[in-house]
Amino acid sequence: MNQKNILIVGGGISGVGAAKLANKLNYNILVTSTQKIDKKHRDVLLALGVRIEEGVQSKEQLKGIDFIIKSPGVPQKIELLKNARKQNIPIISEIEFAYSHTDSKIIAVTGTNGKTTTSSMLLHILSEAGLSVSLVGNIGKSFSESIVENPVENYIVEVSSFQLEDIIQFKPDISVVLNVTKDHLDRYDNNFQQYIDTKLKIQKNQSASDVFIYFSEDKSITTYLKTIKSQKYPFGDLKPVDTNYGAWIEKDKIIINTQKNFFNMTIHNLALQGTHNIYNSMAASIAATSLGIRDSMIKKSLANFKGVEHRLEFVAKVSGVNFINDSKATNCNAVYYALDSVHAPIIWICGGVDKGNNYTTLKKFVDEKVKSIIYLGNTPQKIKAAFKSSVEDIIVVNSMQDAVRASYLNADAGDTVLLSPACASFDLFTSYEERGNMFKSLVLEI
């Protein structure tokens, strides 16, 4: 059998993970990146004996290549990939590559918002129940790296639209689609339908023995139902009309009904409150009970779940002012839930790299709750245009230090300062984590 020659495009977490798995399989590996690869990742690749080419991509790199593994952050339209398609060289995603080398059970979670919280809830429930489980994909370790370094019997795979673009055989035993709202439209030619189609690829290979969990009130999802072959479990406010199965709300209780179990949970007992977290809890509960987890364990786990860093994370109370870090909110839908969850006057810190936001969806909450807007970044024009009639003070700053200072000076006791950017972080920070950590550090220095 001839040794396979593969090209990995991108030298970040996904690329390094793919290289580790490919190295274990004894493939010949070339990693290419148009940018300089982070030293930490570069050292790992060199230790594996992987060839690296930085700063340039050319047709020469395609010679003799059997297939390409594309990192999710790499755009589809770069010249290297165009040339590969002309030569009929297969291009797959890192999660596709990992999937083809494991027999473990897979629970895949996607959605414009809530996927990290729901995935983390599931990890907590399954871990508490004593299952062999790991959370991989769009959070933490790559799927491929986990297969090499810490193989488990159950993988919770948080998947973004970028990761789903290049799947072929990837087939979760359980797939979850929480919601699909406008995001990353710059990636999809400003075409919302392209983005929806990509998200819904999560279930395209599922069969009647698999499970599909979805938000019943999202028409972007429900229009696909007739074509979906797997067992369908909706969740939402109301009991489904066309099925007895799913999750819904009755008075102050969540009702969960699947083919494996029927039980209810009191909403007030959930550790995470807010409408969005009730939905996340529903989705996680359906997935967990579909895996055979006892309802008593699900209830206990959701009652003591600690939440996710950078997602509506309480930081501190300073002189009667609450500071909340929601740096992970990189689109308007996430900010919508954040503003909805705060029951106090708000000093809203936002801004960054706009991905095609429509801020009109937030106007109701801004009118009702927001006292001041602190815009962090160089392009406040859209925010000003959207909210100049709603908020008297829209203050533009150029650093997180200035944002925290301005928010504190404009807040009164009883107010909440909410960092919920609605934008990506890449103008001033390397990631939403760096942005959130800086916010927390500066708040604690007040």
C-alpha positions in Angstrom: 0.0 0.0 0.0 1.4 3.4 -1.0 2.0 6.0 1.7 -0.5 8.8 1.4 0.7 12.4 0.7 -1.5 15.0 2.3 -1.6 18.8 2.4 -2.9 20.5 5.5 -3.9 24.1 4.8 -3.6 26.2 8.0 -1.3 25.9 10.9 -3.6 26.6 13.9 -5.3 24.2 16.3 -7.2 22.3 13.6 -4.1 22.0 11.4 -1.8 20.8 14.2 -4.5 18.3 15.3 -4.8 16.9 11.8 -1.0 16.7 11.5 -0.8 14.6 14.8 -3.4 12.2 13.5 -1.9 12.0 10.0 1.5 11.4 11.6 0.2 8.5 13.6 -1.2 7.1 10.3 2.3 7.4 8.8 1.3 9.9 6.1 3.7 12.2 4.3 2.6 15.6 5.5 3.0 19.2 4.2 1.5 22.1 6.2 1.1 25.3 4.4 0.0 28.7 5.7 0.0 32.2 4.1 0.8 33.6 7.5 3.6 32.9 10.0 2.6 29.9 12.2 2.4 30.6 15.9 5.7 29.4 17.5 3.9 27.0 19.8 2.2 25.3 16.9 5.3 25.4 14.8 7.4 23.7 17.4 4.8 20.8 17.6 4.8 20.4 13.8 8.6 20.4 13.6 8.8 17.8 16.4 6.5 15.6 14.4 8.9 15.9 11.4 6.3 17.6 9.3 7.3 19.8 6.4 6.2 23.4 6.8 5.9 26.2 4.2 4.9 29.6 5.5 4.0 32.8 3.7 3.5 31.3 0.3 1.0 29.0 -1.4 1.5 27.7 -4.9 0.5 25.0 -7.4 3.8 23.3 -6.6 2.4 22.3 -3.2 -0.3 20.3 -4.9 2.1 17.9 -6.8 1.5 14.3 -5.8 -1.1 15.2 -3.1 -3.8 12.6 -2.4 -6.1 14.9 -0.4 -6.2 18.2 1.4 -7.3 18.9 5.0 -8.6 22.5 5.2 -8.6 24.3 8.5 -11.9 26.1 9.2 -10.5 29.6 9.3 -9.2 29.3 5.7 -11.5 30.9 3.1 -12.8 28.6 0.4 -11.8 31.0 -2.4 -8.1 31.1 -2.0 -6.1 30.3 -5.2 -4.6 27.1 -3.8 -8.0 25.6 -3.2 -9.3 26.7 -6.6 -6.4 25.0 -8.3 -6.9 21.8 -6.2 -10.6 21.7 -7.3 -9.5 22.0 -10.9 -7.2 19.0 -10.4 -10.0 17.1 -8.6 -8.0 16.8 -5.4 -10.4 16.0 -2.5 -10.7 18.7 0.1 -12.0 17.7 3.5 -12.4 19.4 6.9 -10.5 18.4 10.0 -13.7 17.0 11.6 -14.2 14.8 8.5 -10.7 13.5 8.8 -11.1 12.7 12.5 -14.5 11.1 12.0 -13.0 8.6 9.5 -10.7 7.3 12.1 -12.9 6.7 15.1 -15.8 4.4 15.9 -16.9 6.4 19.0 -20.4 7.8 19.5 -20.7 11.4 18.3 -23.0 14.1 19.5 -22.5 17.1 17.2 -23.8 20.6 18.2 -24.2 23.6 16.1 -26.1 26.9 16.1 -25.4 30.5 15.6 -25.6 31.0 19.3 -25.5 28.7 22.4 -23.5 25.9 21.0 -20.6 26.3 23.5 -23.0 26.5 26.5 -25.1 23.5 25.3 -22.0 21.4 24.5 -20.5 22.2 27.9 -23.8 21.3 29.6 -23.7 17.9 27.8 -20.1 17.4 28.8 -21.0 18.1 32.4 -24.1 15.7 32.3 -22.2 12.9 30.7 -19.1 13.3 32.9 -21.3 13.3 36.0 -23.0 10.1 34.8 -19.6 8.5 34.5 -19.3 8.2 30.7 -16.0 8.3 28.9 -16.5 11.6 27.1 -14.6 14.6 25.6 -15.6 17.9 24.2 -13.8 18.8 21.0 -14.1 20.8 17.8 -14.8 24.5 17.8 -13.8 24.7 21.5 -10.6 23.4 23.1 -8.8 20.6 21.5 -9.4 19.5 17.9 -11.3 16.3 17.2 -8.2 14.8 15.5 -5.8 15.6 18.4 -8.2 14.0 20.9 -8.3 10.8 18.9 -4.6 10.6 19.1 -3.9 11.7 22.7 -7.1 10.9 24.6 -9.5 8.6 22.8 -12.9 8.3 24.5 -16.1 6.4 23.8 -18.3 9.5 23.4 -17.3 12.8 21.6 -19.3 16.0 21.9 -18.2 17.9 18.8 -19.1 21.6 18.8 -19.1 22.5 15.1 -19.2 25.8 13.3 -20.5 26.4 9.8 -16.8 26.7 8.7 -16.1 23.2 10.0 -19.2 21.8 8.2 -18.3 23.2 4.8 -16.0 20.4 3.9 -17.7 17.3 5.4 -18.4 14.3 3.2 -19.2 11.2 5.3 -19.4 12.9 8.8 -22.4 11.4 10.5 -23.2 12.2 14.2 -25.3 9.7 16.1 -27.0 12.8 17.6 -27.1 16.2 15.9 -28.3 19.4 17.5 -29.2 22.6 15.7 -30.0 25.3 18.3 -30.8 28.2 15.9 -29.7 29.8 12.6 -29.6 33.6 12.5 -27.6 35.9 10.3 -23.9 35.6 11.0 -20.6 35.3 9.0 -22.4 36.6 6.0 -19.1 38.0 4.8 -18.0 34.4 4.4 -21.1 33.4 2.4 -21.3 36.2 -0.2 -23.8 38.0 2.0 -26.3 35.2 1.2 -28.1 34.0 4.3 -29.4 30.8 2.6 -25.8 29.7 1.9 -25.1 30.0 5.6 -28.3 28.1 6.5 -27.5 25.3 4.1 -24.1 24.9 5.6 -25.4 24.7 9.1 -27.9 22.0 8.2 -25.3 19.8 6.6 -24.8 18.5 10.2 -27.6 16.0 9.6 -27.2 15.3 5.9 -25.7 11.8 6.4 -27.9 10.7 9.3 -30.3 7.7 9.0 -33.5 6.7 10.8 -31.5 5.2 13.7 -29.9 8.6 14.5 -31.3 11.6 16.4 -31.9 15.2 15.2 -32.7 17.8 17.8 -33.8 21.3 16.7 -35.4 24.5 17.8 -39.0 24.3 16.7 -39.5 28.1 16.4 -36.7 28.6 13.9 -38.1 28.6 10.3 -34.6 28.4 8.9 -34.5 24.9 10.5 -38.1 23.7 10.2 -38.2 24.2 6.4 -35.7 21.2 6.2 -37.8 18.8 8.2 -39.4 16.9 5.3 -36.0 15.9 4.0 -34.5 14.8 7.3 -34.4 11.0 7.8 -33.4 10.8 11.4 -35.6 10.7 14.6 -36.7 14.3 15.1 -37.0 15.9 18.5 -38.1 19.6 18.6 -37.7 21.9 21.6 -39.3 25.3 22.2 -42.0 27.1 24.2 -45.0 25.1 23.1 -45.8 21.4 22.9 -45.3 20.2 19.3 -48.5 19.8 17.3 -47.4 17.0 15.0 -45.5 14.8 17.5 -45.6 13.8 21.2 -41.8 13.8 21.4 -39.5 16.7 22.2 -39.2 19.3 24.9 -41.5 22.2 25.8 -42.6 24.5 28.7 -45.7 24.1 30.8 -46.1 26.7 33.5 -42.8 26.7 35.4 -41.6 23.3 34.2 -39.7 21.9 31.2 -41.3 18.7 29.9 -38.9 16.2 28.2 -40.4 13.3 26.2 -38.3 11.0 24.1 -38.7 7.4 23.1 -36.4 6.5 26.1 -37.9 8.6 28.8 -40.5 11.1 30.0 -39.8 13.6 32.8 -40.0 17.2 33.8 -37.7 19.8 35.5 -38.6 22.9 37.4 -37.1 25.9 35.5 -36.2 27.7 38.8 -33.9 24.8 39.6 -31.7 25.3 36.6 -28.3 26.8 37.4 -28.4 29.0 34.3 -31.4 31.2 34.0 -32.7 33.2 31.0 -34.7 32.2 28.0 -31.7 31.1 25.9 -30.4 28.9 28.7 -33.8 27.2 29.1 -33.6 26.3 25.4 -30.0 25.1 25.8 -31.0 23.0 28.7 -33.8 21.5 26.7 -31.5 20.5 23.9 -28.9 19.1 26.2 -31.6 17.1 28.1 -33.0 15.5 25.0 -29.5 14.5 23.8 -28.6 13.1 27.2 -31.8 11.1 27.6 -31.3 9.8 24.1 -28.0 8.4 25.3 -29.8 6.6 28.2 -28.8 9.0 31.0 -31.2 8.9 33.9 -33.5 11.9 34.4 -32.3 12.3 38.0 -28.7 12.7 36.8 -29.8 15.2 34.1 -31.7 17.3 36.7 -28.8 17.2 39.2 -26.2 18.2 36.6 -28.2 21.1 35.2 -28.8 22.4 38.7 -25.1 22.5 39.5 -23.7 23.5 36.1 -21.3 26.4 36.4 -21.7 28.0 33.0 -19.1 29.0 30.3 -16.3 31.5 30.6 -16.9 34.7 28.5 -20.7 33.9 28.1 -22.7 36.1 30.5 -20.0 35.6 33.1 -20.4 37.6 36.2 -17.1 39.4 36.9 -17.5 41.6 40.0 -19.7 44.1 41.8 -17.9 47.5 42.2 -19.6 50.3 44.1 -23.0 48.7 43.4 -22.3 48.2 39.7 -22.4 44.7 38.3 -19.9 43.9 35.5 -20.7 41.0 33.1 -18.3 39.5 30.6 -20.2 38.3 27.4 -17.2 38.6 25.1 -18.3 35.5 23.2 -21.3 37.4 21.9 -20.0 38.1 18.4 -23.3 38.6 16.6 -26.6 40.4 17.2 -28.6 37.3 18.2 -26.2 36.6 21.1 -26.4 40.2 22.2 -30.2 40.0 22.0 -30.2 37.2 24.6 -27.7 39.1 26.7 -29.8 42.3 26.8 -32.9 40.2 27.5 -31.3 38.5 30.5 -30.2 41.7 32.3 -32.9 43.2 34.5 -31.2 46.6 35.3 -30.1 49.7 33.5 -27.3 48.8 31.1 -24.0 50.4 30.1 -23.3 48.4 26.9 -19.8 47.9 25.7 -19.8 46.8 22.1 -17.7 47.0 18.9 -15.1 45.2 16.8 -15.1 43.7 13.3 -18.7 43.8 12.1 -19.7 40.6 10.2 -22.8 42.1 8.5 -24.9 42.9 11.5 -28.5 44.1 11.4 -28.8 46.1 14.7 -32.5 46.7 14.3 -33.3 43.4 16.2 -31.8 45.0 19.3 -33.6 48.3 19.2 -36.4 47.2 21.6 -34.0 46.3 24.4 -31.7 49.3 23.7 -34.7 51.6 24.0 -35.9 50.0 27.2 -32.7 49.2 29.1 -29.5 50.8 27.7 -28.3 54.1 29.3 -25.0 54.5 27.5 -23.2 52.7 24.7 -19.4 52.4 24.8 -18.1 51.6 21.3 -14.7 49.9 21.3 -13.1 50.2 17.8 -12.7 52.4 14.7 -16.0 51.9 12.9 -18.9 53.1 15.0 -21.0 54.4 12.2 -23.5 51.6 12.0 -24.0 51.6 15.8 -24.5 55.4 15.8 -26.9 55.2 12.9 -28.9 52.4 14.6 -29.2 53.9 18.1 -28.7 57.7 17.9 -32.4 58.2 18.6 -32.4 55.6 21.5 -29.3 56.5 23.5 -28.0 60.0 24.3 -24.4 58.9 25.1 -22.6 56.8 22.4 -18.9 57.1 23.4 -16.2 55.8 21.1 -12.9 54.5 22.7 -9.8 52.8 21.3 -8.8 50.5 24.1 -10.4 48.2 26.6 -8.9 50.2 29.4 -10.7 53.3 28.2 -13.9 51.2 27.7 -13.9 50.0 31.3 -13.1 53.4 32.6 -15.8 55.1 30.6 -18.4 52.5 31.5 -17.6 52.8 35.3 -17.8 56.6 35.1 -21.2 56.5 33.4 -22.7 53.9 35.7 -24.7 54.4 38.9 -25.2 51.9 41.7 -27.7 49.3 40.6 -26.6 49.5 36.9 -24.9 46.7 34.9 -21.9 47.1 32.7 -22.3 44.5 29.9 -19.4 43.6 27.5 -21.4 42.1 24.7 -19.6 43.1 21.5 -21.9 41.9 18.7 -18.7 41.8 16.6 -15.5 39.7 16.1 -12.4 40.7 18.1 -9.7 40.6 15.4 -9.2 44.4 15.1 -7.8 44.8 18.6 -7.5 41.3 20.0 -6.4 37.8 18.9 -9.6 36.2 20.1 -12.8 36.8 22.1 -11.0 35.0 25.0 -8.2 37.6 25.0 -10.8 40.4 24.9 -12.9 38.9 27.7 -9.8 38.2 29.9 -8.6 41.8 29.5 -12.0 43.1 30.4 -12.1 41.0 33.6 -8.6 42.0 34.6 -9.3 45.7 34.2 -12.6 45.5 36.1 -10.8 43.7 39.0 -8.3 46.6 39.1 -10.9 49.3 39.6 
